[in-house]
Amino acid sequence: YENKLINDFLESVKDEIKEDIIKLPLNEGNGKDTITQVAKILIESDDKTQVKLTDSVTVHYDAYILDEINDKYRVITEMKDDEKATLYLSGMINGFKQGVAEMRVGEEAYILIPSGMGYSYNGWRNYDGQYLIPPYATLLYKVKVISTKENSKKD
């Protein structure tokens, strides 16, 4: 089910994708895994700094839930053009942090995250107990990396 949602989305944006799609399995080698996919749509940049899993990154992103019931994607977050957020990658969900770690400063990509690399069966609730992201949600992020900063190493 999730693979179909992801493949249908990628098919709908295939003309925007500038290079081969990067596939990131949760566990290497078992072949029956949930796989995050990174489809780069903007790869021209003067700054070729690679993001690392331990970095803090400043990004502009929009986040959606993919489903086949709604014609449009359910919005989690849509940032205004001039908005940005600085995130500590190691504190993010697996699919997001691994996807962003495949990017360089200045690149923009779609990161498609199956539930196993997202919020899984737990979902994500607000303080009132209402689901902001339901269990087993397939997620879509459109991310542009603005800058990256190496975090200090702890002893």
C-alpha positions in Angstrom: 0.0 0.0 0.0 2.7 2.5 1.0 4.9 1.6 -2.0 1.9 2.3 -4.3 1.3 5.7 -2.7 5.0 6.6 -3.0 5.4 5.3 -6.6 2.2 7.1 -7.7 3.6 10.4 -6.3 7.0 9.9 -7.9 5.3 9.2 -11.2 3.3 12.4 -10.9 6.5 14.5 -10.4 8.9 12.5 -12.7 9.5 15.6 -14.9 10.8 17.5 -11.9 13.3 14.9 -10.8 16.9 15.7 -11.8 18.8 12.5 -11.0 18.3 8.9 -9.9 16.1 8.4 -6.9 18.1 7.4 -3.8 16.6 4.5 -1.8 17.4 4.2 1.9 16.3 1.0 3.6 15.7 0.9 7.3 17.8 -2.3 7.6 20.3 -3.2 4.9 19.8 -6.4 3.0 16.6 -8.1 4.1 14.6 -7.0 0.9 11.3 -6.7 2.8 12.0 -3.4 4.4 10.5 0.0 4.5 12.5 2.3 2.2 12.7 6.1 2.3 13.2 7.6 -1.1 14.9 10.9 -1.9 14.1 12.5 -5.3 16.3 15.6 -5.9 14.6 18.4 -7.8 17.2 21.1 -7.5 20.8 20.2 -7.5 22.5 23.4 -8.8 24.5 25.1 -6.0 27.8 26.9 -5.5 28.1 25.3 -2.0 28.6 21.6 -2.2 28.8 21.0 1.5 27.4 17.5 2.4 25.0 17.3 5.3 26.0 14.7 8.0 23.7 12.8 10.3 25.2 14.6 13.3 24.7 18.1 11.9 22.2 20.9 12.6 20.6 22.0 9.4 18.7 25.0 8.4 16.0 24.1 5.9 12.8 25.3 4.3 10.3 22.5 4.1 6.7 21.6 3.5 5.3 18.3 5.0 2.3 16.3 3.9 0.6 13.0 4.6 0.1 10.9 1.5 -3.2 8.9 1.2 -5.5 7.7 -1.5 -8.7 9.0 0.0 -8.1 12.8 -0.5 -7.4 14.4 -3.9 -4.9 16.7 -2.2 -2.3 15.8 0.3 -3.1 16.4 3.9 -1.0 19.3 5.1 1.2 18.9 8.2 3.3 22.1 7.6 3.6 24.6 4.8 6.3 27.2 5.3 6.1 30.7 3.7 8.8 31.3 1.1 11.0 33.3 3.5 10.6 30.9 6.5 13.2 28.5 7.6 13.8 26.1 10.5 17.0 24.9 12.2 16.8 21.3 13.2 19.2 18.9 15.0 19.2 16.0 12.6 19.8 13.2 15.2 16.5 14.2 16.9 14.4 13.8 13.8 12.5 10.7 12.6 14.7 8.1 10.7 13.4 8.8 7.3 13.8 12.5 7.5 17.3 12.5 9.0 18.6 9.8 6.6 17.0 11.6 3.6 18.4 15.0 4.5 21.9 13.4 5.1 21.8 12.5 1.4 21.6 16.2 0.4 24.1 19.0 0.0 23.6 22.7 0.9 21.4 24.3 -1.8 19.7 21.1 -3.0 16.0 20.6 -2.9 14.3 17.2 -2.8 11.2 15.3 -2.2 11.7 12.9 0.7 9.1 10.1 0.8 8.9 8.3 4.1 6.9 5.1 4.8 5.5 4.7 8.3 8.2 2.3 9.4 10.8 5.2 9.0 8.3 7.8 10.3 6.0 7.8 13.2 5.1 4.1 12.8 2.1 2.7 14.8 2.4 5.5 17.4 1.6 8.5 15.2 2.2 11.9 16.7 -0.3 13.5 19.1 -0.6 17.0 20.4 -0.9 17.9 24.1 -4.7 17.2 24.0 -4.1 13.7 22.8 -5.4 14.4 19.2 -3.4 13.0 16.3 -1.4 15.5 14.3 0.0 12.6 12.3 -2.1 9.4 12.5 -0.5 5.9 13.0 1.0 4.3 9.9 1.1 7.6 7.9 3.1 7.8 4.8 4.9 11.1 4.7 6.1 13.5 2.0 8.5 16.3 2.7 9.7 18.9 0.2 13.0 20.1 1.6 15.6 22.7 0.6 18.8 22.7 2.6 19.9 26.3 3.3 22.9 25.6 5.5 24.5 23.0 7.7 26.5 23.3 10.9 28.6 20.6 12.5 27.6 20.1 16.1 30.3 19.9 18.8 31.4 16.4 19.7 30.7 15.2 23.3 33.3 13.3 25.2 
